[in-house]
Each structure stands twice: as structure tokens, then as C-alpha cells.
Amino acid sequence: MMDKDLLQNEIQSQRKKNQAAVEFIKIVNDLWYEDSTELILFRNQLIDKSVAEIHGLIDYSTKFIGKPITIQDVLDMAKTIKELNLPSARLDVGKLTYEYLEQQEKGGEKMADFVKKELRGIHDTPKPTPRDVVLYGFGRIGRLAARILASKVDNQNQLRLRAIVIRGELTPENIHKRASLLRNDSVHGDFRGTVVAVPEQRALIINGMTVYLINANSPDEVDYTEYGINDAIVIDNTGVWRDTTGLSQHLKSKGVAKVILTAPGKDSIPNIVYGVNHLDFSPDDTDIFSAASCTTNAIIPILRVIEDAYGVEKGHIETIHAYTNDQNLVDNYHKKYRRGRGAATNMVITETGAGKAVAKAIPELAGKFTSNAIRVPVPNGSLVILNIKLKKKTDLEHLKDTVKQAALNGKLVEQIKYAVSNELVSSDIVGVSAASIFDSNASIVTEDGEDAILYVWYDNEYGYTQQVIRLAKYIGKVRRFHHY
């Protein structure tokens, strides 16, 4: 039996941890709502998290970095950040804490001095001018984009959701149904906020902000300036138009400045995986951009790391993808092979453009990959298996450490999450904001070190939509100072 004194000590210890977590949550929210400074923990969002969720993120952080980090450690860092009265920014309190503790092992400076040094330049970063956003289409990606944008409604110095364009008559019943679909989601759960349908205004009030609903059958028939919308970024998530001719129609509407397609673009449209090749294209280069596909956004960050570290001779991409609205719910006619069979009762082999898409983001890999896909009976959460022949031999531990370092440092920290659980399944990755979730415990390197089989999970809805929003911030020139 457990000693009573030991039990009491454990209870007291947990009480102190909970108190620290409560104080940490308060500072996180104070910084966000009062100073527009967002704290994250190794890229994990902290706004609206519970005490239990904070403890879970601390536990993940310890396993990820391979060193102990406590709630008190991150609380001390959060207090220091708040006391410095910094301008609006996005700061990884976990990474700052990790770097500070590493420095302290060598006998470093005070925490405040360390933070000032790490965040040098923060006061020189110009304050962005907010940009209006219009969602053209209100399906799975459109509604998640609305949720993400609306969750930042208290911080209006970046992207502001102003309107949603839909097809179909805007009757009161239709508007209430749209509100309900935004409010409740079978995969992602209830929206953490308020959604009020206002049929007389043809609008939804989301977290206190009016978002107009506009009926249109063509992208060029809306005058957005009538709604007070100017210089807007249109996020077209319908997939109806994918080439320059079709998407240019948006630019004929008054009030539109830029267009982002949430699907692979055709002809000369830049296909961008944010974090990998976005800097190859200036926001001023063109007015139409593609955020590529969810699968492309999942594989490209990992392939970029592998190509840089080892070189790629050739490979095959096999995608195990959640079923989508393009498939039939029950057996029925479909113009494509196999997709006519019931999505919820079959694994369906189908084609994917992932192999060809690789070359658009990483030109040196052109022609090196074949690809195929299997649609499976889950509503969300997908997996890609990368079978790669390497130019430079390695072993599993070295490869895993290479990916871990990319997830911890460098330009891909927002895109790659390094998963440490050996119990990971598809439902566990729903709601993860990273584009690529590297399954460290499933991946394989052959004994001769020449071949790697990498398992990469991705939330094909939420993770991809986060990439779309990152691209929109880049194109809109509203990225804040950040430290990851």
C-alpha cells in the first residue's frame, strides 16, 4: 500500500502544478487579449486551453526535446515576457524556455536579458495593416478557415473575415443552416465561440463580428466595396476554377486584390507550400496563388529535410486518405474509376497528383517519384508512406534526429510536428495545426542504410487550412514578429 505521507506529498505537488498552470493560462490570455501577443508551446496553441491540456502539452514537450521542462519553467518565462511589455508578436514560450535552460547549464545570463537578446529586432518590426478576407465557398475548408479566422477576432491587426460567398438562395432557413454547420462539426467538434444567424442582414455574427453572406454564381459579379470590403484576399475553396483564366474572374470584382486557391493550380499559377517555397514568390509577383493540396503540404516539408540531408535517388508516395465529399456515400455512378463505390464501406484505390506536385515545390526532385492513393473509411485524418532510396546512407536514429531538429529549429518548425507516441492512430492527429506529423516510431531505415520508409500523418482538413491561412498572412503582408 502507498505510504500516506507519500500520497499527501503527491497531492500537494500536483496542487502546486495546477496553480502554476492556472497562473500560466491567465498570462497567456492577458498577453493575447490585452497586448495582441500570442504565446505558443512548441507550436501548440495555448489560447482557451484547460489546466489538463496544459499539463499534456508540457508532457509532450519533455518527450519531444528529450529533457525535463516543467510548468514552473514555462510560467517563469511567460512572466518575464509579460513584464517586458513587448509589442504584438507570436512567441514560442516552450522553445524560449528550452533554449534558456540549455544556456543556464553553461552558466548564462538572467532570464530577462536572455529574452531581450533572443527577441532583438522586435521593436523594429512595423505594425501590419489589417487585410480583409473573403471566403469564396463554405465547405469543409471554408468553414474551418472561418473558425480559425474568427478565433483571432480579438486581434484585428492581421486578417479580418468580412464575407462568405455561397451559391443558392439566401433564405432565412438557408442562413440558419449555414450557421449551424459552422457551429457544430462531426469531426472537429463544437466551435469555441458564438455564431448568430441574422437573416435580415444576410449575415452571421461570429464572435461578435459581422460577416456578410453573399450569393453569387460567378466570381466577377460581386461588388465587395458595397459591404465596406477593400483590398481583400479572396480564398477560393470551391475548386471549380483552377487556372488563371477562371480565377482571374475574382479580380474583376471591386474590392479584391489577391486570390488564393485551396487546390493545386494549373498553368502558371504558383503552387506554394508555406515554409518550403513561399519565399520564391513575392506577394507582389502575381495576384493569384495556389496553396497546393493537403497531401502536397504534408509530404513536401519532410522531403525537403530528407533531400537536404541525404539526397533522394527515387521514391514512391502512397497516400492513405480519408474519404471526401467527391466520393459517393453509397454505390452510385461516378465519372472516375472506383470512386463510385460507397466511401464509408470500402477502401478505394484512386489516383493522386502528389508525385508530380513534388517537382513544383522542390524542382530537383522532378521525375523521381511515382504515387498512388487509397481512400479509406475515416472522415478525416490521413497518412502518407514515403518509400525513398537515399543517395547518402544513414541509419534510423540519425534520420529521426534530423527530422526532430527540423521540427525544433529552422524554417519548417510550423510545418513539421515530431510525434513521439508509439500508440498514434488517425483520430489522434485531428486538430493538429502542423502540415506534417512525422511518426518517429513507425518509420524504418533498411539495414544497408540505402532505403527509408517514412510514415507521415496529416489532418487533411485542419492542418491544411492552417497552411492556407499562413500563406494568406504572407501574401497580405501581415505576418507579425515571431520567434519559434
N, C-alpha and C positions, 0 to 999 in steps of 0.2 A: 504493500500500500504506500501511497505517496505521503511523505512527511508533511505535516500540517504547516510547518514553517516554510518549507519549500513551496507549497501551494500558495501560501499567503504572499510570498515574495514574487511569484509568477503573476499573481493577480495585480499586485502593486506595480510591477514592471509594465504590464500591459496597460494599466490605467494611465501611466505616465506617457506611454507611446500614443495612446488615444488622445490625451490632452495636447500633445505636441502636434498630432495630425489635425486636430480642430484649429489650433492656432495657425498652422500652415495653410489650411483651407481659407481661413479668414484673410491672410495676407495675399494669397493668390487672387481672391476675389476683389479685395481692396485695390490691388495694383491694376486689375483689369477694368473695374468699373469707375475708378477714380482717376487713374493715370494712363489708361489705354496701353498698359504694359502687360503682355501675356507671358506667363511662365509655363513651361512645359517640362516634362521629366523624361529624358532620353527620347524625345519626340512624341511622347504620350501626352495627350491633352489633360489638363488639370481642372479646367472650369467645370463646375457642377459635379465634381466627384465627391463621393462619400468617404467617411473615415476608412471603412473596409477597403474601398477601391484604392485609396492612397497607400495603405499597407501592402496591397497586392502589387502595386507599381514599384514600391520600394523593394519588395522581394524579387521581382523580375530584374530590377536594376542591379542588385547584388550578384545575381546569377550571370547577367549579361557581361558586366565588367570583370567578374571573377574576383572581386574584392568586397569586403563588407562596407555598406553605406547605410546609415540609419536615418530615421525620420528626423532625429535631432540635428543631424548633419545638414540635411536639406532645409530644415527650418532656420538654422543659423544663417545659411546662405540667403534665403528669402528675406529674412530680417535685414541683412546687410544691403541687399538690392533696394528694399523699400526706403531705408534710411538715406540712400544716396540721391533720392529724388531725380531719377533718370527720366529722360524724355521717352515717348512712346517707342516700344521695341518688342521683339519676341525673343525671349531668352530661355535657354535650356538650363534650368536650375540644377538638374542632375549632372550634366556634363561639367558645369562650372564647379560643382561640389567635388566631383571626381578629380578634376584637374587640380583643385586647391589641396585636396587631401594628399595627392601624389607629391605636390610641391612641399607640403609640410613634412613629409618623410625625410626630405633632404634639408629641412630647416629653412623654411621660407618666410615670406612676409606676412603681415596682418591681412585678414580676410578683405577688409575694405580696400586696402592698397592693391591687393591681387585683382579684385573685381574692376577697379578703375583701370588697371593696366590691360586686362583682357577686353574691356569694352571701350578702349580708346577709339575715338572717332565717332562715338555715339552722338555727341553733341553737335557734330558737324554734318550729320545726315539730315538733308532737307525734309521737311514735313510734306508728305504726299498730298496731292489734291484728290479728293474722293472721286470715284468714277461710278456712273450709273450702269447698272446691268439689266439686260432684258433676257429672260429665258424664252426661247422660241421652241415650244413643245413642253409638255408637262407629264412625261412618262417616268420611268424608273430613275434615269439620270437627272431629269429636270426637277423632280420632287426632292431628290437628295441634295442637289445644288441649292434649292430653295431652303432646305433645312440648314445647310452649312452656312449660307449667307445670312440667314435670319438669326442664327446663333451668335453672330457677331454684331447684332443690331445696336448694342450699347457702344460699339466702337465704330463710328461712322467715318473714319479717316482713310478707308480703303475702298472696298466695293460695297455698293448700295443696291440691293434688289428693288427695282422700281416697277417692273411689269412682267407679266407672263402672257405669252401669246398662245392661243389654242384654236383648234378647229371645232366647229359645231356651235350651235346657237347658245348664247349665254342666258339661259332661263334661270330663275331663282333655284330651281331644283338642280340644275347643272352646276351652279356655283357652289351650292351646299355640298354636292358630291365631291367636287374638287377639293373643298376644304377638308372633308372627311378623309380623303385619300392622303392628304398632306399630314393630317393629324395622326392617323393610325396606319401602321405598316406591319404586315405579317412577318417580315424578315427583320427589320431594323427597330421594331418596337414603337411605342408611342413617342411623338415629338415632345421634346422637353421645352415646352413653351406654350404659347396660346395662338390659336388660329380661329379667327372670327369671320364668317361669311357676311358680306354686306351687299346683297343683290342690288339695292337701289343705287349704289355707287359702282356696281360691276367691279368689285374689288374684294380682296382678302386683307384683313388686318392681322399681320403676323408679328407677334411680339411687339404690338403697339404701332407698327409701321404699315402704312397703306401701300399695298401692292396691287396695281391695276390688272384686271383680266381683260385681254383684248382679243376679239375674234378676227381672224384673218385666214384667207385661203391661199394667199401668196405673200412672200416676204417683202414685196415692194409696195404694198398697198396701205401701210400704216404710217401716220404722221405722229411720231412719238413726242414731238415738241408740244403737241396739244395736251400732253399729260405732264408737261414740265420736265421731260427727259431730254437731255442733250449729251452729245459726245459719248454715246453709250457703247458698251461692248455687248453684242448680241451673242449669246451662247445657243447655237442651233443644235438641239439634241434630238431632232426628228429623224435624221439620217436620210431624208428624202433627197436633198441636194448635196452632192459631194465634190462637184467640180467648180472651177472658177466661175463659169457662166451662171450656174444655178445659185451659188452662194453670193455672187455679186448683186443679186436682186436685193439683198438686205441693205446694201449701201445706197440704194436709191430711195430708201425711206428716210425722211427727215429725222434728225436726231441720232443717227447711227454713225459710228466712227470705225469700229472694228468688229470682226466676226470670228468666232471660234466654233469649229465643227467638232462634235464629240464622236467622231468616227474617222477611219483613215481617209485622207483627202486624195483626190485624183489630180492629174496633170501637174501643174507647177506649185500647187499648194504645199507649203512647208508642213511636214509631219513631225511634230515635236513631242519628245518625251522629256518633260521638265526634269531638270537635274542632269541630263545627259547631253542634249544638243541644243538647248534653248538659246545659249549664248552665241550659237552660229547664226542666229537670226535676230536682228534688232527689231524692236517693236515698230520702228519707222520704216522697215524694209518693205512691208506689204500690209494690206488691211484684212487679209484673210489667213487664218491659221487653222491647222488641224491638231487636235490633241491625240491623234493616232487611236489605237484601240486599247481596251483594258489589258488584253494579253500582251500586246507590244510593250505597254508600260510596265508589265510585270517582268518580262524577260530581259529587256534592254539594260536596266541597271546592273543586273547580275552578269550579263555577257560583257558589259563594259569593264567590269572588275576583272573577269577572267581573261579577257583579251589583253588588258594592260599588264597583268601579272605573268601570264603563261603563254599567251598566243593561242589562237584557235586554228586547227588544221581543217576540221569539218565537224558537222554535227547534225543531230535530228531533234526537232521540237515536237513533243507530244502534249497536247493540251487536254486536260480532263476538266471540262467546262460545265458549270451549272446550266440548266436549260433556260431558255429565254422566250420572250413573247413571240419571236419569229417562228417557233415550233408550234405544232398542234397539241392541244390538251388531250384530245383523243384522236384515234386514227382518222385521217381525212386527207383529202388531196393537198399536195404541196408541190410547188414547181421545182424544188430541189430534191435530189435523191435522199431517201431515208428520213428526211425531216417531217414527212407526213405521218409518221408513227407517233403514238402517244408519248409526250415528253416525260410524264411522271411515272411511266411504267417500263421504259426502255433505256438502255444505253445506245446512243446513236452515233455511229461514225460519220463525220462530216468534214468538209474542207476548212482550212484556215489560211489566211494570208500572212501568218506570223513569220514564216521563213523568208518571204520576200520583203516584209516590213523591216526586218533586221537591217538591211542594207541602207534604208532611208535614214536611220539614226546612227549606224556605225558602218560607214561605207566600206571599210577594209574587210568586212565580213560578207560582202556581196557574193552570192552564189555558193556559199559554204554550208547552208542549212536546208534540209528538207523539213516538212512539217505536216502535221495532221491533227485532227481534233476528235474528241469523243464527248458528246453531250450526255450528261448523267442526271439521274432523277433527284437533284437537290435544287432548291430555288435560288441559292446564292452561295458563293464561296467556291473558288476554282483552284486548280493545281496544274502546274506545267512541269514536265520532266524534260530536262536538258541533258541529252546524251552527247558528250563533247570529246573529240580527240584533241589532245593538247599538243602544242609544239614543244613546250618545255615540261619535262617530267616533274611531278610533285607527289606528295602524299596527302592523305586526308586531313591530318592535323594542320599542315601548312596551308592547305586550301581553306579550311574552316577559319583559321586565324586571319587569312587575307580578307575574307568576306566580313568577318567581325570588325576588322579595322576600318573597312569601308563604311560599315554601319555606325561606327563611332566617330570617325574623323573624315573630313573631306567634303566633297560636293554632293555626295549621294546619301547623306545621313537622313534626309527626309524620305528618300525613296526606298531604302532597304531597312527592314527590321530583321534582326538576328534572333530566330526562335530557339529557345533552349529546352523546351519541354519535349520529353520523349513520348508524350501522350497526345500530341497535337492532332486534331481532326478538323474537318472543314468548317464546322459550326463555330470553332474557337476563333477563326480569323474574321468573322463577320464584324464589321465596325472598326477594323484596323485601318489607320489612315495611310500607312506605307503602301507603296505600289507593289513592292516585292517583299515577301516574307520567306526568308531562307530557312529551310528546315535542316538545321545542322545535324540532327540525329538520324535523319533518313538518307542523307547524301552519301555517295560512295565514290572512292577512287580505286581503280584496279591496282593489283599488286605491282605491276610493272610501271605504275605512275603515269601511264600514257592516256588513260581514259577516265573521265569523270561523269558520274550520273548525279545530277543535282535536282533536288525537289524544291520547287518554289511555289508557295501558296499566294493567293491574292483574292481580296474581296473585289470581285469584278464589277461591283456597283459602287460601294462607298470609297474604297481605295482609289479607284479610277477617278471618281468625281473629285476627290481631293487634288489629284493631279491636274484636272481641268481648272480648278479654282486657283492653283498655284500659277498655272500658265496665264490665267486672266489677270492676276496681280502683276505678273511680269509685263504683259502687253499693255496693261493700264498704267504702268509705272507707279504703282502704289505699294511696292514692297517696302516694309519698314526695316530699320536696322535690326539685324538678328545675330544671335550667337548660338551656334549649335555645336 
